[in-house]
């Protein structure tokens, strides 16, 4: 409650300054591996936006404790990616296909190069221990990213917008997290720049 009261002047801002033909849906997913002390379950974070060269519009975000224990960072990141892609991004992509009356691209941003390699390969011997449901999820991702309208690309960890949804941040990282999420402190708003 103290945090909410102390930050009530902060504003989440978005802007659309591009032609609709230049817009795409962008999904940022991240996971904090084995962060929970009680049961070492990971936390998934996701941030979904509508973006263009000069546009940024937050659509939804989330943070959720994973239901199963990921045995590696890659496994936790794949669980987070599956949750974000199939739970939020694909339905939003379908919605914007209808709204814009054209196919819209989905760009998934991932800061773990190993996850990208595994998803594009469809399998990794290092993940042979995966339960059946996770193998099915990996297979579904493999098929999905063969669609030319759905792209999985690498993003530097410092630019990963989902990171603040996975763990408590050190105070020195808080302002950078607010900037990534386009949350403006009091007195600094995009419409005044």
Secondary structure, DSSP 8 states (H G I E B T S, - for coil): -HHHHHTTT-EE--B--S-GGG-EEEEEEEEETT--TTT---EEEEEEEEEETTEEEEEEEEEEE-SS--SSHHHHHHHHHHHHIIIIIHHHHHHHHHHHTS---EEEEES-HHHHHHHHHT--GGGTT--HHHHHHHHHHHHHTTSTTEEEEE--GGG-TTGGGTS---GGGHHHHHHHTTEE-TT--GGG-
